[in-house]
Amino acid sequence: MRDWSVTDFFMTILNYPVKRSALAKVYRVSPNTFTARLREIEINHTRTLSPADLRKIIANYDLPSGVEIRL
């Protein structure tokens, strides 16, 4: 018997432009923690992330299951 999870039924879709606060929710961390993680990978600027920034985040931290970003 399969153990179902919420992500089996629902998908979170983020449309560009994507803000840091939205990604913090997706990664289930506080905005301050997420900002600190972004600084670790040298993303230090605006709240709205560029497509290049998003690629860098996904390359370093993967995208949580059940999440899609549409550019």
LINWO-V805429 format. One line per field, one symbol per residue. phi: phi as a letter, one per 40 degrees, with the letter a starting at -180 (. if undefined). A space follows every 10 residues. Layout:
# LINWO-V805429
phi = ???
This chain:
# LINWO-V805429
phi = .cccbcccbb bcbbcccbcd cccdcccfbc dccccccccc bgbbbdcccc dccccccccc bfbdcgbbbb c
